[in-house]
Amino acid sequence: MVRAHEFGDDAGDAPSQAVAIEADGLPREFNLEIDVDVDWFRFIAMPGISYTATVTRAGLFDTGEKRFDRDGLAERGKTNTLRAAAASISWTHNGPAEACFVSAEGMLQFSTGRYAIAVSSGWTDSDADGLHDPWETARFGNMDQTGSGDRDGDGQSNLNEYLTGTDPATNSSCLLITAIAQESGGTLVRWDAVAAGRYEVQKITGSPRGAAWSSIATNRQEGAVVREHLDAGTGGATQGLYRVRYIF
């Protein structure tokens, strides 16, 4: 079987190989090189923002377009040009910042040629502080805060709280390790988090001086507000440090 990449494929064929694009950037042109080619694109969707992904035909007969979840697995919407000049998929992103995937392919897998893809958004930031205006007004009641500020004094910047989906006006709502405890099966690390968040547990074993953080777990489970990870085999007096990072 002949595969697309044997024809000089210019975009990734799977979510893990998706081309990174930016919302509100200039349209970028790509080719569908063969009738089974599917091109994948990835960008970070911000909380509470509306998006429109548009595929515009150039040399193509027509194209199909699909939007997927943050793993590139579950299909969230699709459309095709039906021989029109362009086709678009629009949605509003709810929840914290996360990856979003869009694919483009020849409709019914018989079309090859050139096309352009662009993602536009409803992002507004009139005071250029990195915070979406409607979110800033809803959370603070004004536009006086900045992304680097920490209104509730919980150690997390307003921008970090916007990205991770926590409340920047409540100091009990933030990404925070709440417990590190020795259990019979190892060391239990527990943290507060939002239900739709993705988190990575990192660790330094032994002396922290000059040591690098290593990833020991990525929690992809949804639906729980409190997350935890059992670092197995550490029931003794092993010295170490833990931290939890939000991941897109």
C-alpha positions in Angstrom: 0.0 0.0 0.0 1.3 3.5 -0.9 1.2 5.9 2.0 0.9 9.7 2.0 4.4 10.3 3.5 6.0 8.6 0.5 4.7 11.6 -1.6 6.5 14.1 0.6 3.8 14.6 3.1 3.8 18.1 4.6 1.6 17.6 7.7 1.3 15.0 10.4 -0.8 11.9 9.8 -1.9 11.3 13.4 -2.6 13.4 16.6 0.9 12.7 17.9 2.4 14.2 14.7 0.0 17.1 14.5 1.3 20.4 13.1 1.2 23.2 15.8 -0.8 26.2 14.7 -1.9 29.4 16.5 -5.3 30.8 16.9 -5.7 34.1 15.1 -2.6 33.5 13.1 -2.3 33.9 9.3 -3.8 31.1 7.2 -1.3 28.3 6.4 -1.2 26.3 3.2 -0.8 22.5 3.0 -1.3 19.7 0.5 -3.3 16.6 0.5 -0.8 14.5 -1.4 -2.8 11.4 -2.0 -6.5 10.4 -1.6 -6.0 8.7 1.7 -4.0 11.5 3.3 -5.4 13.1 6.5 -3.6 16.2 7.9 -3.6 16.9 11.6 -3.3 20.2 13.4 -3.0 21.1 17.1 -3.5 24.4 19.0 -4.1 25.4 22.6 -7.7 26.3 23.3 -8.2 28.9 26.1 -11.0 28.9 28.7 -14.3 30.4 27.7 -13.1 31.4 24.1 -15.1 30.7 21.0 -13.2 29.3 18.0 -13.7 28.8 14.3 -11.5 26.5 12.3 -11.7 27.1 8.6 -10.4 25.1 5.7 -10.3 27.0 2.4 -10.0 25.1 -0.9 -7.2 26.1 -3.3 -6.4 23.2 -5.7 -8.7 20.7 -4.0 -12.0 19.5 -5.5 -13.4 19.7 -1.9 -12.4 18.8 1.6 -13.7 17.4 4.9 -12.8 18.8 8.3 -13.2 17.4 11.8 -12.6 18.5 15.3 -11.5 16.1 18.0 -11.0 16.1 21.8 -7.7 16.9 23.5 -6.4 13.4 22.8 -7.3 13.5 19.1 -9.6 10.4 19.7 -13.2 11.4 20.1 -14.8 13.3 17.2 -16.5 16.5 18.4 -17.7 17.9 15.1 -17.3 17.7 11.3 -18.1 19.4 8.1 -17.1 19.5 4.4 -17.0 22.1 1.7 -19.6 20.5 -0.6 -17.6 22.2 -3.4 -17.9 25.6 -1.7 -14.8 27.7 -1.3 -14.5 27.1 2.4 -15.9 25.1 5.4 -15.8 26.0 9.0 -16.4 24.4 12.4 -17.2 26.7 15.3 -17.4 26.0 19.1 -16.8 27.5 22.5 -14.1 25.9 24.7 -15.3 25.3 28.2 -13.0 24.2 31.0 -9.3 25.0 31.5 -6.7 25.5 28.7 -6.0 22.4 26.8 -4.9 21.0 23.4 -7.4 20.8 20.6 -7.1 18.9 17.4 -8.4 19.6 13.9 -8.0 17.4 10.8 -8.4 18.0 7.1 -8.9 15.4 4.4 -10.3 14.9 0.9 -14.1 14.5 1.1 -14.9 10.8 0.6 -11.1 10.3 0.3 -10.9 11.0 -3.5 -9.6 14.6 -3.5 -5.9 15.7 -3.6 -4.5 19.2 -3.9 -3.8 22.4 -2.0 -5.8 24.1 0.8 -5.3 26.6 3.6 -6.3 26.3 7.2 -6.8 29.0 9.9 -8.3 29.2 13.4 -9.9 32.4 14.5 -11.1 33.2 18.1 -13.2 35.5 20.2 -10.2 36.4 22.3 -10.4 40.0 23.7 -7.7 41.6 25.9 -8.1 45.3 25.7 -5.6 46.1 28.4 -3.0 43.6 27.1 -2.5 41.9 30.5 -2.9 38.3 29.2 -6.4 37.9 30.7 -9.6 37.5 28.6 -11.7 40.6 29.2 -15.0 38.9 30.0 -13.3 36.4 32.4 -11.4 39.2 34.1 -14.6 41.3 34.6 -16.6 38.2 35.8 -14.0 37.1 38.3 -12.9 40.5 39.7 -15.7 42.9 38.8 -13.2 45.2 37.0 -10.3 45.3 34.6 -7.8 46.5 37.2 -5.9 43.2 37.6 -2.9 41.9 35.7 -1.9 38.4 34.6 1.2 38.5 36.8 -0.8 39.7 39.9 -2.1 37.4 42.6 -5.4 38.9 43.8 -6.2 36.2 46.4 -2.6 35.7 47.6 -2.5 32.0 47.2 0.8 31.9 45.4 -0.7 31.4 41.9 -0.8 34.2 39.4 -4.1 35.4 38.0 -2.9 34.1 34.6 -2.1 30.7 35.9 -5.5 30.5 37.5 -7.2 31.5 34.3 -5.3 28.8 32.4 -5.9 26.0 35.0 -9.5 26.8 35.7 -9.3 27.8 39.3 -10.8 30.9 41.0 -8.3 33.8 41.2 -10.5 35.5 43.8 -10.6 32.6 46.3 -7.3 31.5 48.0 -8.7 28.0 48.6 -9.0 27.4 44.9 -5.6 26.8 43.3 -3.3 24.0 42.1 -1.8 22.9 45.4 -0.4 19.7 46.9 -2.5 19.0 50.0 -0.8 15.9 51.4 2.3 13.7 51.1 1.9 10.7 53.3 3.6 7.3 53.7 1.3 4.4 52.9 1.9 0.7 53.1 2.3 0.6 49.3 4.4 3.7 48.9 4.1 7.5 49.1 0.7 9.1 48.5 0.7 12.5 46.8 -2.6 14.3 46.8 -3.5 17.7 45.3 -6.6 19.9 44.7 -7.5 20.4 41.1 -10.4 21.1 38.7 -12.3 18.2 37.2 -11.3 18.7 33.6 -7.6 19.4 34.4 -4.6 17.3 33.3 -1.7 17.0 35.7 1.8 15.6 35.9 3.5 14.4 39.1 7.3 15.0 39.2 9.9 13.9 41.7 13.5 14.5 42.8 15.0 11.6 44.6 17.7 12.2 47.2 19.4 15.5 47.6 17.7 18.3 45.5 21.0 20.1 44.9 21.7 20.0 41.2 19.1 17.3 40.6 16.5 17.5 37.8 12.8 16.8 38.1 11.6 13.5 36.6 8.1 12.7 35.6 6.6 9.7 37.5 2.9 10.0 36.5 0.5 11.7 34.3 -3.1 11.7 35.5 -5.5 11.6 32.6 -8.6 10.6 34.5 -11.5 13.0 34.4 -14.3 13.8 36.8 -12.6 14.1 40.2 -11.9 17.4 41.9 -9.2 15.9 44.2 -6.4 13.9 42.5 -3.9 11.6 43.9 -1.0 9.4 42.9 0.7 6.5 44.9 4.4 6.5 44.3 4.9 2.7 44.8 7.9 1.2 46.6 8.8 4.3 48.6 7.5 3.1 52.0 10.9 3.5 53.6 12.8 6.7 54.6 13.7 7.6 51.0 14.4 11.4 50.8 12.7 13.2 47.9 10.7 16.1 46.7 7.4 16.1 44.8 5.6 18.7 42.7 2.5 18.7 40.5 2.3 20.5 37.1 -0.7 21.4 35.0 -0.2 20.1 31.4 -2.0 21.1 28.2 
